[in-house]
Amino acid sequence: MRANTIKPLIGIPVNTHQIPEYKIDIHGSGEKYIRAVADGAQAVPFLVPALGGETDLPALIGHLDGVLLTGGRANVEPHHFDGPPFPDDEIRDPARDNTVLPLIRGCIEAGVPIFGSCRGIQEMNVALGGSLHYRVHQLPGMMDHRMSRDPNEDMEHRFRLRHALALTPGGYLEKLVGSSEVKVNSLHGQGLDRLGEGVVVEGVSPDGLVEAMRVEGAKTFTVGVQWHAEWRFDEHPLSKALFAAFGDAARARAAMKLDRAAVA
């Protein structure tokens, strides 16, 4: 079967939260991620529940043709990279942490394409042994990259393009978009600090924060970006190109699996 006719299956690990009045745990993901996979990657979105250690990773990875790592209200907990503890009022999502971090490592080993957006790039770095800055805006000389909490601002304004991103000369992203600089949105408090094993810088913000990366030596597309690439992806040349390349890599994996099954 020709690879370009295949609809690959792309997993979207979910966030969890509780509805206090009903005391029920909810597993879910924003529609913008689902639409970006369906329309931008031309793939079938599949929500991956946050079951932590109960997840059958080999079975899950065997079914998936790609993984999109999304943003989320909760930050990756610092005990995963020997960082200082969060304050008591920090939002946490241990179920997602305990699902996604081993999933990333398993997918890289198995050659499953990965695309990380916002929290997703942070998860990729931590999964590979890297660390995170807890509050980037509190560091000397750094910008405030956080999303505005002004109740009078709508989502269009919050997700507006905020700052330039300088792409690494000769890097994968520069070649993909055909430009040395793009503008991106900015809605994050944490950011990459020590880089994980194999992490290669693909772009930095004006204050020097790493906002795009790939994993050197990975068998397939393994890219993370700090901005929300899923937001209006079809209007942003680099985000659009990234989702298309991610989809192509997922289709190639799906075709390879079909070929192996035919031979068997």
VONU-351524 format. One record per atom (N, C-alpha, C, CB): residue in three letters; x, y, z. Coordinates in pm, whole numbers, plus 50000, padded with zeros to 5 digits. Glycine has a CB too. Layout:
ALAXYZ
...
END
This chain:
MET500844988050000
MET500005000050000
MET500875012550000
MET499055000050122
ARG500495022549920
ARG501265034849914
ARG501115042550045
ARG500825043549795
ALA502265047550097
ALA502265054150228
ALA501365066250231
ALA503675058250265
ASN501255073450120
ASN500465085850124
ASN498955083450126
ASN500815094550006
THR498525070950117
THR497085067950126
THR496705062850264
THR496705057550020
ILE497675061250351
ILE497425055550483
ILE497055066550583
ILE498665047650532
LYS496095063550670
LYS495755072450781
LYS496405066650907
LYS494185073850798
PRO497525072250950
PRO498205066851067
PRO497435069851196
PRO499605072551077
LEU497705062051298
LEU497095063751430
LEU498065071351519
LEU496715049951493
ILE497655083251563
ILE498525091551646
ILE497925093051785
ILE498735105451582
GLY498685088851885
GLY498245089652023
GLY498425103652081
GLY498985079552107
ILE497445108052157
ILE497505120952226
ILE497335118052375
ILE496405131052173
PRO498415117352452
PRO498275115052597
PRO497475126452661
PRO499675113852664
VAL496585122852751
VAL495665132552808
VAL496185138652938
VAL494315126052832
ASN495525149552978
ASN495705155253111
ASN494595149753201
ASN495685171053107
THR494825149953331
THR493785145853425
THR493465157153522
THR494215133153502
HIS492225157853562
HIS491815166953668
HIS490555161453733
HIS491575181453613
GLN490205166953848
GLN489035162053920
GLN487935172453920
GLN489415158154064
ILE486685167753909
ILE485535176453929
ILE485145174854077
ILE484325172753831
PRO485495184754160
PRO485355183054306
PRO483945179654353
PRO485785195454373
GLU482925186354294
GLU481565184054344
GLU481075169854320
GLU480605193854280
TYR481655163254218
TYR481255149354190
TYR482325139254231
TYR480945147654042
LYS483515144554266
LYS484635135954306
LYS484945125554198
LYS484335128854439
ILE484945130254074
ILE485295121353963
ILE486545126653893
ILE484115120253862
ASP487405117353852
ASP488615120953776
ASP488275120953628
ASP489785111153807
ILE488735131353560
ILE488485133053417
ILE489805131753340
ILE487815146653388
HIS489775124153232
HIS490905123253139
HIS490505130453012
HIS491305108153111
GLY491285140352969
GLY490855147652850
GLY491955155652783
GLY489745156652884
SER491655160752664
SER492595168752586
SER491815179452510
SER493425159852488
GLY492465190752484
GLY491815201452411
GLY491545197752267
GLY492655213952417
GLU490445203152214
GLU490055199952076
GLU491095204751976
GLU488715206252044
LYS491825215652007
LYS492785220951911
LYS493885210951880
LYS493395233851963
TYR494245202651976
TYR495245192251952
TYR494675181351862
TYR495735186252085
ILE493445177651890
ILE492785167151812
ILE492625171551666
ILE491405163751872
ARG492195184151645
ARG492035189251510
ARG493385190351438
ARG491345202951512
ALA494435194151511
ALA495755195351448
ALA496255181851399
ALA496755201351546
VAL495975171251475
VAL496365157751431
VAL495515153451311
VAL496205147551547
ALA494205155651321
ALA493305151251214
ALA493535158951085
ALA491845152851258
ASP493705172251095
ASP493805180550976
ASP495245184050938
ASP493025193250996
GLY496065186751039
GLY497455190651010
GLY498345178950976
GLY498035197851127
ALA498175167751049
ALA498985155751023
ALA498245145850934
ALA499355148951155
GLN496965148650905
GLN496145139750823
GLN496195125550880
GLN496625139850676
ALA495855124751010
ALA495955112051081
ALA494715109851167
ALA497215111651168
VAL494625098151227
VAL493525094851317
VAL493965097551460
VAL493085079951299
PRO493315107051530
PRO493685109851668
PRO493165099051762
PRO493155123651711
PHE493985095651862
PHE493605085451960
PHE494045090352097
PHE494255071451927
LEU493075092652188
LEU493415097652321
LEU493965086352408
LEU492175104152387
VAL495145088752464
VAL495815078752547
VAL495545082052694
VAL497355078452518
PRO494835073452766
PRO494515076352906
PRO495765076752993
PRO493545065952961
ALA495685084553100
ALA496825086053191
ALA496715075453301
ALA496885100553253
LEU497205063653273
LEU497115052453367
LEU498425049753438
LEU496685040053294
GLY499455057853410
GLY500725056253479
GLY501315042453461
GLY500565059153625
GLY501685036353572
GLY502335023353569
GLY501445012053523
GLY502865020053703
GLU500135014453514
GLU499215004153465
GLU499175003353313
GLU497815006753517
THR499815013053246
THR499825013153100
THR500665001553047
THR500365026553047
ASP500104994152953
ASP500864983552886
ASP501644990152774
ASP499914971952831
LEU502844995052806
LEU503615002952709
LEU503944995352582
LEU504885007652773
PRO504444983052588
PRO504754975952463
PRO503554974652371
PRO505294962152493
ALA502364971452428
ALA501174970152345
ALA500764983552286
ALA500014964352428
LEU500804994052368
LEU500425007352321
LEU501355012052210
LEU500445017352436
ILE502645011052233
ILE503625015552135
ILE503505007552005
ILE505045014352192
GLY503184994752017
GLY503024986451898
GLY501864990751810
GLY502844972251939
HIS500844996651871
HIS499675001051794
HIS499865015051734
HIS498445000951883
LEU500635023551801
LEU500715037551760
LEU501685039751643
LEU501145046151878
ASP501335049451560
ASP502215053651450
ASP502865067251480
ASP501425054351317
GLY502445073551588
GLY503015086351628
GLY502415090551761
GLY502775097051521
VAL503065100251827
VAL502575105551954
VAL502695120751952
VAL503375099552075
LEU501605127651983
LEU501605142052000
LEU501535145052149
LEU500425148851923
LEU502535152052200
LEU502585155952341
LEU502075170252352
LEU504035154652400
THR501015172252427
THR500325184952431
THR500755193652550
THR498835182652436
GLY500185205652553
GLY500315214152669
GLY499395209452780
GLY500025228752633
GLY499415216652892
GLY498555213153005
GLY498735223253117
GLY498855198853055
ARG497755224353205
ARG497855233953316
ARG498945229953415
ARG496515235053388
ALA499095216953439
ALA500075212153535
ALA501465211753472
ALA499685198353587
ASN502485213953554
ASN503875212853511
ASN504445199253548
ASN504715224153573
VAL505485194953477
VAL506175182553512
VAL506755184053652
VAL507305179253407
GLU506475174553738
GLU506945175553877
GLU508475174353884
GLU506285164753964
PRO509085182753971
PRO510555183753972
PRO511295171554025
PRO510945195454052
HIS510605162554094
HIS511335150654142
HIS511775141854026
HIS510455142554239
HIS511205144053907
HIS511615136253790
HIS512975140753737
HIS510565137453679
PHE513445152553781
PHE514775156953736
PHE515585162753851
PHE514645167453625
ASP515305158053973
ASP516045162254093
ASP515995177354114
ASP517495157654084
GLY514865183554082
GLY514695197854105
GLY514105200554242
GLY513815203853998
PRO514125213154285
PRO513535216754415
PRO512025214554414
PRO513845231454450
PRO511435210954528
PRO509995207754533
PRO509125219554492
PRO509615203054673
PHE507975216454434
PHE506975226554404
PHE506395232354533
PHE505845220554315
PRO505915244654530
PRO505125249754644
PRO503815241954654
PRO504835264954628
ASP503185242454770
ASP501995234354795
ASP500835237354701
ASP501545236354937
ASP500765249854651
ASP499625253454567
ASP499845250954418
ASP499295267954589
GLU500975244954381
GLU501275242354240
GLU500365231154187
GLU502765238454221
ILE499835233254067
ILE499005222854003
ILE499895211253960
ILE498235228653880
ARG499435199153988
ARG500195187153954
ARG499335177653872
ARG500715180154081
ASP499985169053795
ASP499295158553722
ASP500215146253718
ASP498905163253576
PRO500365139653834
PRO501295128253839
PRO500905116853745
PRO501365122953979
ALA499605115253719
ALA499175104553629
ALA499735106853489
ALA497645103453625
ARG499705119453444
ARG500265122353312
ARG501785120453314
ARG499915136753268
ASP502455125953415
ASP503915124253425
ASP504295109553414
ASP504435130153557
ASN503615101253493
ASN503995087053502
ASN503585078953381
ASN503385080953624
THR502755084753296
THR502385078353169
THR503325082653058
THR500935081553132
VAL503525095753048
VAL504205101352931
VAL505715099452934
VAL503895115952920
LEU506345101053048
LEU507815100353050
LEU508335086753004
LEU508335103253192
PRO507815075553055
PRO508265062653000
PRO507785060252857
PRO507785051253089
LEU506635066152820
LEU506155064652682
LEU507125071152584
LEU504745070952667
ILE507635082752619
ILE508605089552532
ILE509835080852509
ILE509015103152592
ARG510375075752617
ARG511585067452604
ARG511305054952521
ARG512115063452743
GLY510135048952543
GLY509785036952466
GLY509575039952319
GLY508545030552523
CYS508975051452288
CYS508735055052149
CYS510035058152076
CYS507795067052140
ILE510945064952142
ILE512235067752079
ILE512965054752047
ILE513105076752171
GLU512935045552140
GLU513605032652118
GLU512955024852004
GLU513585024152246
ALA511625025751994
ALA510895017951893
ALA510795025051758
ALA509495014951943
GLY511225037651752
GLY511145044951626
GLY509765050451596
GLY511575036151515
VAL509005054051700
VAL507695060051682
VAL507865075351679
VAL506705055751797
PRO507385082251576
PRO507525096751569
PRO506885103851688
PRO506915101951439
ILE507555114351736
ILE507055122251849
ILE507095136951811
ILE507885119451978
PHE506025144051845
PHE505985158551830
PHE505475164251962
PHE505065162951709
GLY506305172552028
GLY505935178452155
GLY505665193252143
GLY507015176052257
SER504565198052203
SER504185212052199
SER504045217152342
SER502875214152120
CYS504715228252376
CYS504655234552508
CYS505115224852618
CYS503225239552538
ARG504205220052702
ARG504615210352803
ARG505295198352738
ARG503395205752886
GLY504895195352615
GLY505455183852546
GLY506965184352528
GLY504815182552412
ILE507515196152495
ILE508965197152479
ILE509655195352614
ILE509365210752416
GLN508985200252720
GLN509555198752854
GLN509565184052896
GLN508755207052955
GLU508505176852864
GLU508465162552894
GLU509555155052818
GLU507075156652859
MET509765158552692
MET510795151952614
MET512165153952676
MET510795157052469
ASN512465166352716
ASN513765169352775
ASN513965161752906
ASN513905184452799
VAL512935161552991
VAL513035154553119
VAL513175139453098
VAL511795157553207
ALA512405133953004
ALA512475119552976
ALA513865115252934
ALA511475115752868
LEU514615124652874
LEU515965121652826
LEU517035125852926
LEU516205128552693
GLY516635128853050
GLY517605131853155
GLY517885146553176
GLY518865125053126
GLY517145155253107
GLY517345169653123
GLY516555175253239
GLY516975176852996
SER516675188453261
SER515975194953370
SER515245207353320
SER516955198753483
LEU514445213453409
LEU513635224953373
LEU513845236453471
LEU512165221153367
HIS513735248753419
HIS513605260553505
HIS512175260953554
HIS513995273753429
TYR511975263453683
TYR510615263853737
TYR509875276553693
TYR510655263053889
ARG510465288053710
ARG509855300653672
ARG510845308853591
ARG509375308453797
VAL510745307953460
VAL511695314653372
VAL511745329653398
VAL511345311953226
HIS510575335753422
HIS510515350353437
HIS511245355453562
HIS509075354853442
GLN511565346353655
GLN512275350253776
GLN513795349653760
GLN511855341453891
LEU514255344853646
LEU515695343953622
LEU516215357253568
LEU516005332453523
PRO517415361253609
PRO517975374053562
PRO518065374553409
PRO519355376353624
GLY517575385253352
GLY517695387453208
GLY516705379853122
GLY519045383753166
MET515775372653184
MET514835364553106
MET513495371653092
MET514645350853170
MET512795368652983
MET511485374352954
MET510395367453037
MET511165373252804
ASP509235373653040
ASP508065367253100
ASP507315360252987
ASP507155377753175
HIS507415346952985
HIS506825339052877
HIS505415334052911
HIS507725327152846
ARG504895337953027
ARG503625332353072
ARG502415337752996
ARG503455335053219
MET501355329652998
MET500085333952939
MET499445344453029
MET499135321952918
SER498855354452966
SER498125364653040
SER496895358453107
SER497705376252947
ARG496635362553231
ARG495445357953304
ARG494375368853310
ARG495825353553445
ASP494535379253230
ASP493575390153227
ASP492215384853179
ASP494085401653136
PRO491175385553263
PRO489865380053224
PRO489225387453107
PRO488915380453342
ASN489745399253076
ASN489185406952966
ASN489775403152830
ASN489405421752991
GLU490835394852832
GLU491465390652707
GLU490835377752655
GLU492975388752726
ASP490575377152526
ASP490045364852469
ASP491195355752428
ASP489125367852347
MET490845343752384
MET491875333852351
MET492725338252232
MET491235320252321
GLU492115345352138
GLU492875350052023
GLU494025358952068
GLU491955357751925
HIS493765367552167
HIS494805376552215
HIS495845368852296
HIS494185387752300
ARG495415359452377
ARG496355351952460
ARG497305343452374
ARG495585342952557
PHE496805338552262
PHE497625330052176
PHE498265337752061
PHE496775318752121
ARG498275350852070
ARG498875358851963
ARG500385356251956
ARG498595373951987
LEU500985359651840
LEU502435358551826
LEU503095368851916
LEU502865360551677
ARG504025364152001
ARG504575372852104
ARG506025376852083
ARG504435366252236
HIS506845367552034
HIS508265370752021
HIS508885362951905
HIS509005367652152
ALA510065367451867
ALA510785360851758
ALA511435347851808
ALA511865370251699
LEU511645338651718
LEU512385326351745
LEU513475325251641
LEU511435313751743
ALA514725325551687
ALA515875324251596
ALA516155309451574
ALA517125331551652
LEU516065305051450
LEU516275290951419
LEU517765288151397
LEU515465286851294
THR518195276551440
THR519595272651427
THR519995272151280
THR519855259151494
PRO521055279451242
PRO521495279451101
PRO521795265251053
PRO522735288451083
GLY521195261450941
GLY521415248150886
GLY520675237150958
GLY522855245050887
GLY519855240851058
GLY519125230851135
GLY517905225451062
GLY518705236751266
TYR517285215451123
TYR516115208951062
TYR514965218751043
TYR515665197251147
LEU514675226851146
LEU513545236051137
LEU513795247051034
LEU513255242151273
GLU515025252151030
GLU515325262650932
GLU515135257350790
GLU516765267750950
LYS515585245250765
LYS515425239350632
LYS513965236550602
LYS516245226450621
LEU513215232750705
LEU511805229250686
LEU510985241450644
LEU511235223250814
VAL511245252950706
VAL510435264750679
VAL511085274250579
VAL510165272150807
GLY512395272550555
GLY513095281150460
GLY513305295250511
GLY512355281550332
SER513465296650642
SER513665309850702
SER514525308350827
SER512305316550737
SER515235319050863
SER516105318550980
SER515405323351107
SER517335326750956
GLU514195329151091
GLU513485334551208
GLU511985334151183
GLU513955348951238
VAL511235330951287
VAL509775331451283
VAL509285337751412
VAL509145317051263
LYS508025341851414
LYS507415346651538
LYS506515335551594
LYS506605359851514
VAL506485334651728
VAL505715324051792
VAL504915329551910
VAL506655312651840
ASN503915321951953
ASN503195325652074
ASN503985321452198
ASN501785319152074
SER503515325152314
SER504275322452437
SER503305321352554
SER505345333452464
LEU503175309252609
LEU502205306952716
LEU502735296752817
LEU500855302052658
HIS503945298652862
HIS504555288752952
HIS505305295553065
HIS505495279552874
GLY505345288853180
GLY506095293853294
GLY507435286853307
GLY505305292053421
GLN507445273753284
GLN508695266153290
GLN509405266553155
GLN508415251553333
GLY510665262253155
GLY511435261753031
GLY512615252353046
GLY511915275752992
LEU513215248752933
LEU514335239352936
LEU515555245653004
LEU514695234952795
ASP516175237653089
ASP517425241853156
ASP518535232753104
ASP517305240953315
ARG518975222953181
ARG519985213653133
ARG519365204753025
ARG520565204853250
LEU520065203552913
LEU519525195752802
LEU519715180752824
LEU520185199952671
GLY518695173052785
GLY518775158652798
GLY519695152452695
GLY517395152752786
GLU519945139652712
GLU520855132352623
GLU520335132352480
GLU521045117952673
GLY521155136852387
GLY520795136852246
GLY519995148852202
GLY520035124852216
VAL519635157752295
VAL518835169352259
VAL519695179552184
VAL518215175852385
VAL519235183452067
VAL519915193351983
VAL519035205651972
VAL520225187451841
VAL519625217351994
VAL518865229951991
VAL518535233551846
VAL519665241352058
GLU517255236551822
GLU516785240351689
GLU516295254851683
GLU515685231151645
GLY516125261151800
GLY515665274951799
GLY515665280751940
GLY514265275951738
VAL515945293851951
VAL515965300552080
VAL515195313652073
VAL517415303052126
SER514625317752185
SER513925330452196
SER514955341652216
SER512895330252314
PRO514535354352212
PRO515485365452225
PRO516295365352355
PRO514755378452214
ASP515765359252461
ASP516515358652588
ASP517395346252597
ASP515555358952706
GLY517465338352491
GLY518335326652488
GLY517695313752534
GLY519515329252572
LEU516415313952568
LEU515735301752612
LEU515545292252493
LEU514375305152677
VAL515855279552515
VAL515675269552409
VAL514175267152389
VAL516405256052445
GLU513685269552267
GLU512255268052240
GLU511975258452124
GLU511655281552209
ALA513005252152072
ALA512795241751971
ALA513975232051979
ALA512665247851826
MET513675219251966
MET514715208951978
MET514355196851893
MET514895204652126
ARG515355188851867
ARG515135175751809
ARG516075166151881
ARG515385175651654
VAL515835153351864
VAL516665143251929
VAL517605137351826
VAL515805132151995
GLU518885140051845
GLU519905135151752
GLU520005120051762
GLU521285141751781
GLY520055113551649
GLY520165099051646
GLY518835091851654
GLY521025094651758
ALA517735099051669
ALA516425092551670
ALA516155086451532
ALA515305102751708
LYS515405075651531
LYS515145068451406
LYS514165075651314
LYS514625054651436
THR513435085251369
THR512395091951292
THR512155105851350
THR511085083651292
PHE511125112651303
PHE510765126051348
PHE510595126151500
PHE509475130851279
THR511445133751570
THR511375134951716
THR511715149351751
THR512345124751789
VAL510695157851753
VAL510865172351762
VAL509965177951872
VAL510545179051627
GLY510495187751945
GLY509695194652045
GLY509805209552027
GLY510135190652185
VAL508705216752050
VAL508705231352042
VAL508015236852165
VAL508015236351911
GLN508465248552211
GLN507905254352332
GLN506615262052305
GLN508925263352397
TRP506425266652185
TRP505175273852157
TRP504045263952130
TRP505355283452037
HIS502825269252130
HIS501665260752100
HIS501505259951949
HIS500355266452167
ALA502155250051891
ALA502155248551745
ALA500785244451692
ALA503185238251703
GLU499955238651778
GLU498625234151734
GLU497665245851713
GLU498045224451836
TRP497945257451775
TRP497045268851767
TRP497155275451629
TRP497345279151879
ARG496055275451553
ARG496035281451421
ARG497235276651337
ARG496045296851432
PHE497505263551346
PHE498685257951279
PHE498685260751130
PHE498745243051303
ASP497485261051071
ASP497405262950927
ASP497725277250884
ASP496025259150877
GLU497825286550982
GLU498155300450951
GLU499615303650984
GLU497235309751028
HIS500345294051038
HIS501735296151080
HIS502625287050996
HIS501925293251234
PRO503465292550908
PRO504225284250814
PRO505045273150880
PRO505145292850736
LEU505715276050991
LEU506545265751053
LEU505685255251122
LEU507525271951153
SER504685259451196
SER503815249751263
SER503125240651162
SER502765256951350
LYS502655246651054
LYS502005238750948
LYS502965228550888
LYS501465248050837
ALA504195232750863
ALA505205223750807
ALA505565212550905
ALA506465231550768
LEU505605215851033
LEU505935205851134
LEU504855195151145
LEU506135212451270
PHE503595199251144
PHE502525189251151
PHE502495180651026
PHE501165196151171
ALA502785186550912
ALA502825178750788
ALA503965168550792
ALA502985188050665
ALA505145172850838
ALA506295163750846
ALA506045152750948
ALA507565171550882
PHE505425156351059
PHE505055146651162
PHE504105136151104
PHE504415153751285
GLY503095140851031
GLY502155131650968
GLY502825122450867
GLY501045139350901
ASP503745127950790
ASP504475119850691
ASP505285108850760
ASP505405128750606
ALA505925112350873
ALA506725102450947
ALA505815091551004
ALA507525109351061
ALA504645095551053
ALA503695085751107
ALA503165076550997
ALA502525092851176
ARG502915082250878
ARG502465074150765
ARG503535064050724
ARG502085083050646
ALA504785068450727
ALA505875059450690
ALA505955047750788
ALA507225067050687
ARG505735050450916
ARG505765039551015
ARG504585030150992
ARG505725045251159
ALA503405035950966
ALA502225027550943
ALA502425018550820
ALA500965036250924
ALA503015024050715
ALA503275016250593
ALA504275005050621
ALA503795025350481
MET505285008050700
MET506284997850734
MET505634986450811
MET507435004050816
LYS504754989650905
LYS504054979350981
LYS503184970650891
LYS503204985851090
LEU502514976950794
LEU501684969350701
LEU502534960050614
LEU500874978850612
ASP503674965150569
ASP504574956950487
ASP505074944850565
ASP505774965350438
ARG505424947050691
ARG505894935850774
ARG504784925650795
ARG506394940950910
ALA503564930650816
ALA502444921350836
ALA502164913150710
ALA501184929050876
ALA502324919550593
ALA502084912450466
ALA503104901350446
ALA502144922250348
VAL504354904350483
VAL505424894350467
VAL505204882650561
VAL506804900750494
ALA504774885950684
ALA504544875450784
ALA503354866650745
ALA504294881750923
END
